[in-house]
Amino acid sequence: MNLSPNSLYIHIPFCDKICPYCDFLKIFKNQSIEDLYIENILKDLKKYINLKYKFKTIYIGGGTPSCLSIDNLTKLLFSCSLILDKDYEFTIECNPESLNEQKLEIFKKFHINRISIGIQSFNKRILNFIDRNYDVDIFRLINIAKRYISNINIDLIYGINDQTLDELKDDLNKFIMLDVTHISIYSLIIEPNTKFYLNKVREQDEDKSREFYDFIIDFLLNHSYEHYEISNFAKNGCYSKHNLTYWKNKEYIGIGAGASGYEKNIRYKNSSSISKYNNGIREREEEIITKDLLYEYYLITNLRLISGFSISEINQIFKFNFLKLKNEAIKKLLKSDLIKIEGDNFACTRDGLALQDFVIRTLI
């Protein structure tokens, strides 16, 4: 049967190396813990297999899913392949140092049709700074990957405190040469409880960060990429269908320690305790979505999209006249050139995207 939600996220918390800027749930790879964890993931997946539940998107993130053993990868992907809808997107996150042709063969065998590779930078100084000093021929790796999977995302990190515009240009030129379908960009944010936070690493100056952001947008637009979400660019309409579930405030299921989900008017985050998860204990924090919270989440998610949202849709969902109800706030934002209204469409301008928090606060 085909039920809502249609998207599934699976969290794999294992890494060969812990990045000093990452605030996702992760631990160093430990084979015995990994084996037990995957066994528990398979138990959770079995419920959906037995129900003949089908997902239009499955996303395996982390952590570093590509660092799983061949045996565990095979078992996990086989189970996932049983719950894929006919028209699907199946993504797995990879790091260059743990991705090889053997794993790509397994990916293809079990119907993965999109991979996301954390390249981050070609600059050795930057890679050393973020402790991602892998020794991999990225051009060779991407060419091999294309033999198996055509839809490839690569991640670019920017905004290291002393990064120069020339260093950024050099990275972008190399990223373009890879000729992949999707690029995600991330400004370095110092999150609490990360190594960078504890070491008091400073973020890039706001004005310089905005300069870099604008440069990246213009550069990628000039090289046939469509800017469709604050941090994401695609060629030939190859948007991330799974992430569009989040950005359109649709429901999704989260499996694994630390995974988030949104089902039946409840947003939840599974316990970050891997030991509890491995012992069969399924605890989670829940947030019941009131009408006011739903409106807030609707704005937070949809206004990340360059296309914004449909005014008639928001009116229908919340049973009000949005333009009338928020008339004064909208006038203020239009005057500041932070939003644009074109027919039934309401969206942020480029300045509005950079000041999205302010736009949302104003509309709430």
Secondary structure, DSSP 8 states (H G I E B T S, - for coil): ---S--EEEEEE-EESS--TT--SS-EE--HHHHHHHHHHHHHHHHHHHHTT--EEEEEEEES-GGGS-HHHHHHHHHHHHTTEEEEEEEEEEE-GGG--HHHHHHHHHTT--EEEEEEE-S-HHHHHHTT------HHHHHHHHHHH-SEEEEEEEE--TT--HHHHHHHHHHHHHH--SEEEEEE----TTSHHHHTT-----HHHHHHHHHHHHHHHHTTT-EEEETTEEESTT---HHHHHHHTT--BEEESTT-EEEETTEEEEE-S-HHHHHTT---EEEEE--HHHHHHHHHHHHTTBTT-EEHHHHHHHHTS-HHHHTHHHHHHHHHTT-EEEETTEEEE-HHHHHTHHHHHHHH-
